[in-house]
Structure formats: C-alpha cells, structure tokens
Amino acid sequence: MEIFDVICIGAALVDLIAQVERHPSDDDEVFVSNLTLLSGGAAANTAYACGKIGLSTAFIGKLGQNDIFANKIISDFKEVSVETNLIKYSNRYTTGSAYVVLDEKGERRIYAHSGAANYLSKNDLLEEEIKATKLIFLSSLQNIEPLLHAAKIGRTCNIPVILNPGMLIIDQGFDYIQNLLEKIDILILSQKEFKTLFSFKENDLSEDSIRERSVSLFALGLNIIVVTLGEKGAFLLTTKHGELIKPLKLKRVIDTTGAGDAFSAGFMFGLIQKLSLKFEHLRNDIKIGNFVAGQCIQKLGARNGIPGRKELVNFLGNANKKI
C-alpha cells in the first residue's frame, strides 16, 4: 500500500457562497450580488491544499452515494491528485453543504449542514488504511468518535497526529473533548477557538494569556500548540519556548474563508520535510503555513488562492536567501 505524506480525516461539503455588501440585521434583507458553488469542508480544504502544494495526500470522510455534490467533491480532489479511494459513502444521508455569506470587508457567516459527513464512524476507519501515512490530520467533525479512533491508531503506530478542531468540536467543551486532546501531538487553534475553549472573555488574547491557559493542554500530553491570530500571525508554543511568527504583508484581503485550512496544509508541508519537532524547524513550518494562508485569502473561496508547488518552492528559495 502507498505511504502518504498525510491523510486528512473529517468533513467534505460543498460551499454555496453568497456575496453581499453587508450582513443583514434582525428581520432584514440584503441583495446577493454573486452566488458561487465550491467544494469545501475544513479537512477537505486542507487535503486539497496539501495536494496542490505537492504533498502525497489522501482524504477520508463520508459523502452521499453518487449525488451531485459528492461528484463535484471527488472531481475537485482528482484535479490535485488527492487519493479518493478511502472515502466512505452513505446510502441514507446526502453530501453535506455549507451556506457562506461574505460581505465587502471579507467577514463571513457560515451555516453548515453536515449531512453524510457527520455519520463517519470508527468502523469506517481501518487501521491498515490509517497507518499508511507519515502524518494524520483531523478536523471539524461534530461527531468526534472517528477522530478519536484515528488518533488512537496514530498513537499506537507512532504517527504524529495533528488536530485543527474547528468550532463544531470546540463548542462541545473542554471536558467532552479531553479524551481526543490526550491523543494529539500538535493542536492548531484559531484565536476564537482558543478563547472559546477556555471561556476567555477579554477581546485581546495576549501571548501571556495563551501561555497560562496552555499549561492544562500540555498536561494532557500535547507537544505543540499553534494559535493563529489573523493579521498578527501565529503563536507557536512548546513546553519550553513560545514565539509569535508574523505573517507576510498583503496588498488586499478578499476572503478569509479557509485561511486556517490553508495554514494547516502549509505547516504540514514544512513538517513533512524533516518530521522534526525542534523549535527552529517548527518556526519555519509556521512561516510556510503563513505564506499558504496569505495566498489563500487574496482570492474568493477556500481553494482558489492556494499556491502550486512551484510557487511554494520559489517562496522557500527566496526565504532561505534572506536568512
């Protein structure tokens, strides 16, 4: 069996994106200037980005059997050589969908219908399939049972497991997801996810606040925590070191949809090169994540701005010259 660089496990949906001047208030109506159908889902977006930047990638999730949305998802995966043979299918539920409303400032509202995606079960995940990879990436399923099962396989087989949870998981609360966190090596959280996980009320999430609250996460056995902070960059934290890695300067932000998914793909591209958890190597992995996310948010949708491998290699070459 082929050994992949990464297997991404989670939801694959289609996104229906409505562009508006502003978000509506209560009992309000706004005009939609453009309506676009794109493949989405956090884990699927990350798998797509991994494939496009040149990682050998497989995706595991559940789709509806031969419905139109499923066919689009499969077709888009194949464009960037993501392995689709491990995908599972439901005869009962249709492929999930998300309805995204995007205003002129790039701010969004998302209404997600998980559909078949949320019915992925631990019985769908076969150990011989899961262990055929160098990295396991888990993301955004309300049903965490299959993610926990995959993480256990990763731990048993000594394969690094990365969790980028999304709000569907974080909203279930620290106590409920603790068993999953105990099986994770690297946790990537957005600022909102971090604040929600720890019921952090203040607007400003400082580096000291992240350090203080992360003590309880490291106590569970985590090795690395990354908190993405939007235009501020990403904060990298281990038990011994912490550093804010600033993003590249961008001319214009069009759409932040999928920025975190793109970041995860770039981070894993760096990680897979050496599979090193040394802090100086992780810093470079973060920089690659920042670059891929920065490219992503300069175009509409979670996937249109993802760079190809050649573009990424050029960036790495120029970055190394500066160093």
SVG drawing of the C-alpha trace seen along z (x, -y; Angstrom):
<svg xmlns="http://www.w3.org/2000/svg" viewBox="-38 -47 59 50">
<polyline fill="none" stroke="black" stroke-width="0.4" points="0.0,0.0 1.2,-3.5 2.6,-5.5 1.1,-9.0 2.6,-12.2 -0.7,-13.0 -4.1,-11.5 -6.8,-14.2 -9.9,-13.0 -13.1,-15.0 -15.8,-16.7 -16.1,-17.2 -19.0,-19.6 -19.9,-21.9 -20.0,-25.7 -22.6,-27.9 -21.1,-31.4 -23.3,-34.5 -21.5,-37.9 -23.3,-40.8 -22.4,-44.5 -23.2,-44.0 -24.6,-41.3 -28.3,-41.6 -29.6,-42.7 -32.6,-41.1 -35.6,-40.8 -33.6,-42.3 -32.9,-41.5 -29.8,-42.1 -29.2,-41.8 -26.8,-38.9 -24.6,-40.2 -23.0,-36.9 -23.6,-33.2 -20.9,-30.6 -20.7,-26.8 -17.4,-25.5 -16.2,-22.3 -15.4,-22.8 -15.3,-21.3 -12.3,-22.0 -10.5,-18.7 -11.3,-18.5 -9.9,-22.0 -6.7,-21.1 -6.4,-17.9 -7.0,-19.9 -4.3,-22.4 -1.9,-19.6 -2.4,-18.1 -1.9,-21.3 1.3,-22.2 2.7,-18.8 2.2,-16.5 1.1,-12.9 -2.4,-13.2 -5.4,-11.0 -8.8,-12.1 -11.2,-10.1 -14.7,-11.3 -18.3,-10.3 -20.3,-11.5 -23.7,-10.8 -23.8,-7.9 -23.5,-9.3 -25.2,-12.6 -24.3,-15.7 -22.4,-17.3 -20.3,-14.2 -19.4,-14.0 -18.1,-17.6 -16.0,-16.9 -14.4,-13.9 -13.7,-15.7 -12.0,-18.6 -9.9,-16.2 -8.7,-14.5 -7.6,-17.8 -4.8,-18.0 -4.2,-14.2 -5.7,-13.7 -6.4,-9.9 -10.2,-9.4 -10.4,-5.6 -10.5,-5.7 -13.7,-7.9 -16.8,-6.2 -20.4,-6.6 -23.8,-6.7 -26.9,-5.4 -29.1,-7.1 -27.7,-10.7 -26.8,-13.2 -23.4,-15.0 -23.2,-17.9 -23.3,-21.6 -22.4,-25.0 -24.0,-28.3 -21.5,-31.1 -22.4,-34.8 -19.4,-37.1 -19.5,-40.9 -17.3,-43.5 -14.9,-43.6 -14.2,-39.9 -16.2,-39.0 -18.4,-35.9 -21.3,-34.0 -21.5,-30.2 -24.5,-27.9 -23.3,-24.3 -25.3,-21.2 -23.0,-18.2 -25.2,-15.6 -23.4,-12.4 -20.1,-13.8 -21.2,-13.6 -22.0,-9.9 -18.5,-8.8 -18.0,-6.1 -15.0,-4.5 -15.9,-1.3 -15.3,-3.2 -11.6,-3.7 -9.5,-0.7 -6.1,-0.5 -4.3,0.7 -5.6,-2.4 -4.9,-4.9 -1.3,-3.8 -0.2,-4.1 0.9,-7.7 3.6,-9.9 1.1,-12.4 -2.6,-12.1 -4.6,-15.3 -8.0,-15.6 -10.5,-18.5 -14.0,-19.7 -16.5,-16.9 -19.2,-17.3 -19.0,-13.5 -15.6,-13.1 -15.8,-9.3 -14.0,-8.5 -11.4,-11.2 -10.6,-9.7 -10.3,-6.2 -7.9,-7.6 -5.8,-9.4 -5.5,-6.1 -4.2,-4.4 -1.7,-7.2 -0.5,-6.9 -0.2,-3.1 1.7,-3.3 3.9,-6.3 2.5,-8.6 2.2,-12.3 -1.4,-13.4 -2.5,-17.0 -5.9,-18.4 -7.3,-21.6 -10.7,-21.2 -13.0,-24.0 -15.9,-25.3 -18.0,-22.2 -15.6,-20.4 -14.6,-23.3 -18.2,-24.1 -18.6,-20.7 -16.4,-21.9 -13.0,-21.0 -14.3,-18.1 -16.1,-16.4 -13.1,-16.6 -10.4,-15.9 -10.1,-12.3 -9.3,-13.4 -6.9,-16.0 -4.9,-13.4 -4.2,-11.5 -3.0,-14.5 0.6,-15.6 0.0,-19.0 -3.0,-21.3 -3.7,-24.2 -6.4,-26.6 -7.8,-29.8 -8.0,-32.7 -11.7,-32.2 -11.4,-28.5 -8.8,-29.1 -10.9,-31.8 -14.0,-29.6 -12.2,-26.5 -11.1,-28.4 -14.1,-30.7 -11.8,-33.7 -13.9,-36.9 -11.4,-39.7 -11.1,-40.9 -7.3,-40.8 -5.7,-37.4 -2.1,-38.1 0.9,-35.8 0.9,-35.5 -2.8,-34.5 -2.0,-31.8 0.9,-30.5 -1.1,-30.5 -4.1,-28.6 -2.0,-26.2 -0.5,-24.6 -3.6,-22.5 -3.2,-21.3 0.4,-20.4 -0.6,-18.4 -2.6,-16.2 0.5,-15.2 0.4,-17.6 3.8,-18.6 3.0,-21.7 0.2,-24.3 -0.2,-26.8 -2.7,-29.6 -3.4,-31.5 -4.1,-35.2 -5.2,-36.5 -3.2,-39.6 -0.9,-39.3 0.4,-36.0 0.6,-32.7 1.8,-32.0 4.0,-28.8 4.2,-27.3 6.0,-24.3 6.6,-23.4 9.9,-25.3 9.5,-28.0 7.0,-30.4 7.1,-32.9 4.8,-35.0 5.7,-34.4 4.4,-37.4 2.7,-36.9 3.8,-38.3 2.4,-41.8 -0.5,-41.5 -1.9,-44.1 -5.5,-43.2 -7.6,-40.6 -10.5,-39.3 -11.9,-36.4 -10.7,-34.8 -12.7,-31.6 -10.3,-28.6 -7.4,-30.6 -6.9,-28.2 -7.2,-25.1 -4.6,-26.6 -2.3,-27.4 -2.5,-23.8 -1.5,-22.5 1.5,-24.8 2.5,-23.9 2.4,-20.2 4.4,-20.8 7.2,-22.1 6.8,-19.4 6.9,-16.6 10.3,-17.6 12.2,-16.6 9.5,-15.4 11.3,-17.4 9.7,-18.9 12.7,-21.1 11.6,-24.7 13.7,-26.2 12.3,-23.8 8.7,-24.5 9.3,-28.2 10.0,-27.6 6.9,-25.3 4.8,-28.2 6.3,-30.6 5.2,-28.2 1.8,-28.0 1.5,-31.8 2.6,-32.0 0.0,-29.5 -2.8,-31.1 -1.7,-34.6 -2.1,-33.4 -5.4,-31.8 -7.1,-34.9 -6.2,-37.1 -8.9,-35.2 -12.5,-34.3 -13.2,-30.9 -11.1,-28.5 -9.2,-27.0 -8.7,-29.4 -5.7,-31.2 -3.8,-28.1 -0.3,-28.2 1.0,-25.4 4.2,-23.5 6.4,-25.6 5.1,-28.9 5.8,-27.5 9.3,-26.3 10.0,-29.8 8.9,-31.3 11.1,-28.9 14.1,-29.7 13.7,-33.4 13.0,-33.0 16.2,-30.9 18.2,-33.6 17.0,-36.3 18.0,-34.0"/>
</svg>
